[in-house]
Amino acid sequence: QVQLAESGGGLVQAGDSLRLSCTTSGRTVGSSAMGWFRQTPGKEREFVAALKWDGTTSLYADSVEDRFSISRDRAKNILYLQMSSLRATDTGVYYCAMRSAWGSGTTSHDSYPFWGQGTQVTVSS
């Protein structure tokens, strides 16, 4: 049974930084894909970043590529999302997710069977 739990959200001002954490438990292997998604009311869940659990490959949405960084502590089974130069448009509930393999569909929320409960990030302008 895979369980994911996000933390680290909060209210910040535009230009600030914030680091989200996702604690994982259960079966995580090197080929697993770990993703961060975000959602605002009335909108579909949006891809933010993904990392192959062995650390060899990562992907970012164009809107965050130069500002966010995804990483993991393999020993502690924690996934991170370091966010800097935050904008009001980054506001949303941030979710971490896991799927068993990296590859086609890694940026699609529909392909992830395991999700955390989400953490709210609010950026005031």
C-alpha positions in Angstrom: 0.0 0.0 0.0 1.5 3.3 -1.1 0.8 6.4 1.0 1.8 9.9 0.3 1.6 12.9 2.6 2.4 16.5 1.6 3.5 19.3 3.9 5.0 22.7 3.7 2.3 24.8 2.1 1.4 28.2 3.4 0.7 31.8 2.6 3.6 33.7 1.1 4.2 36.9 -0.8 5.1 37.2 -4.5 8.8 36.7 -4.9 9.1 34.5 -1.8 10.3 30.9 -1.7 8.7 27.8 -0.3 9.6 24.1 -0.1 7.1 21.4 -0.2 7.7 17.9 1.1 6.0 14.6 0.3 6.6 11.7 2.6 6.2 8.4 0.9 5.6 4.9 2.3 5.1 1.6 0.7 6.7 0.3 -2.5 8.9 2.8 -4.2 11.4 1.6 -6.7 14.0 3.3 -8.9 11.8 3.3 -11.9 8.9 4.9 -10.2 7.8 8.3 -11.3 7.0 10.9 -8.7 5.1 14.0 -9.7 3.9 17.3 -8.3 0.6 18.7 -9.6 -1.5 21.6 -8.6 -5.1 22.5 -8.8 -7.2 25.6 -8.4 -11.0 25.7 -8.1 -12.8 24.9 -11.3 -9.7 23.9 -13.2 -8.2 20.6 -14.0 -5.2 19.3 -12.1 -2.1 20.7 -13.7 1.3 19.1 -14.1 4.1 20.9 -12.3 7.2 18.7 -12.2 8.1 15.0 -12.1 11.2 13.0 -11.1 12.2 9.5 -11.8 12.8 8.1 -8.3 16.4 7.0 -9.2 17.1 10.7 -9.8 18.2 10.3 -13.4 15.4 12.2 -15.1 13.1 15.1 -14.4 10.5 17.2 -16.2 9.0 20.6 -15.5 6.1 22.5 -16.8 7.2 25.5 -18.9 5.6 27.9 -16.4 7.9 26.7 -13.5 11.0 25.4 -15.2 13.4 28.2 -14.2 11.9 28.7 -10.7 11.0 25.3 -9.3 13.3 22.3 -8.5 12.2 18.8 -7.8 14.4 16.5 -5.8 14.2 13.5 -3.4 15.9 12.1 -0.4 16.0 8.4 -1.3 17.1 7.3 2.1 14.2 9.1 3.9 11.7 8.5 1.1 10.8 12.2 0.8 10.1 14.1 -2.4 10.7 17.8 -2.4 9.5 20.7 -4.5 11.6 23.8 -4.0 9.7 26.8 -5.3 11.3 30.2 -5.7 10.2 33.6 -7.2 6.6 32.6 -6.5 3.8 34.3 -8.4 0.2 34.8 -7.6 -0.5 32.3 -10.5 1.3 29.6 -8.5 -1.5 29.6 -6.0 -3.3 26.3 -5.7 -3.5 23.0 -3.9 -0.3 21.1 -4.5 -0.4 17.3 -4.7 2.3 14.7 -4.9 1.6 11.6 -6.9 3.3 8.3 -7.8 3.1 5.9 -10.6 5.0 2.7 -11.1 7.1 3.6 -14.1 8.6 6.6 -15.9 7.6 7.1 -19.5 4.6 8.0 -21.6 2.0 9.8 -19.6 4.3 11.0 -16.8 2.9 14.6 -17.2 -0.7 13.4 -17.2 -2.5 13.3 -13.9 -4.8 10.5 -15.2 -1.8 8.1 -15.3 -1.0 8.4 -11.5 -2.9 5.9 -9.3 -1.5 7.2 -5.9 -2.0 10.6 -4.5 -1.5 12.6 -1.3 -4.1 14.7 0.3 -2.7 18.0 -1.0 -1.2 21.1 0.6 -2.4 24.7 0.0 0.0 27.3 -1.4 -1.3 30.8 -1.5 0.8 33.6 -3.1 -0.3 37.1 -2.5 0.6 39.7 -5.0 
